[in-house]
């Protein structure tokens, strides 16, 4: 069973919104919560708010930005 939020802008930290206006920061374009982005990599450290530079704040481990987190939740929370 797949999560309906998987690969949607509403689970991407690079899609910012205020009320009904959504913007994809990576592609500098208007978008929507149900849209998806070709550059969005679900589960990758670069899309996680706990990832800073080369370090995972949650585990304290050094991570590469394209590493996929084992704790990844497609609903957008880690």
N, C-alpha and C positions, 0 to 999 in steps of 0.2 A: 504494500500500500504506500503510495507516494503522498507527500505533503503538498497540498494545493498552493502553498506559498513558495515552493521550491523554485529558485531562479527568478523570482519576481523582484521588482524594484523595492517593494515594501520590506524585503529582508536584506537589502544591500545598504551598507553604511555610506556609500557614495551617492545615494539618491536622497536628496534633502527635500523637505516639503514644509509648506506653511499653508494650512487649510487645504484647499483643493489644488494648489499649485505645486507640482513636483518638478525637480530639476536633477538631471544626471550630471554630477560634478565631473566624472571621468570624460564624458563626451560633450559636455557643455551644451546640453539640449534639453528641451522640455520633454517630460515623460509622464508616466502615471503609475500608480501603485501596482497594477497588474501587468505592466510592461516588463520586458527583460532586456538585458544589455549583453552584447557579444563579448565584452571585456570583463564581465562579472564572473568570477570563479568561486562558486559556492564552496564553503568549507576551507578556503585558503586563508592563511594568516593575514594576508594583506587586507582582507575584508572584515577582519575582526577588531572590535574596539579594545580588546585586551592585548593587542599586538602593538609594540612600540619599537620602531627601528628594527632591531634584530632580536628582541626579547619578548617572551610571553609573560605578561604580568601575572597571569593566573598560576602558572607552574614554575616560573623563574627560569625556564629553559631557553637556550638560544635557539632561534628558529629562522629558517629562510622564508621570505615572504610568500613563496608559492607552496610551502608545506601545507598539507591538509590536516586539520585538527580532528583527533579522534572523538572529541566532545562536541563536534559540530551538530547543531540542531537547525534544520531547514526553516524553522519558524523565525529564525533570526537571533535567537539567544544562545549564548555559549555557557 
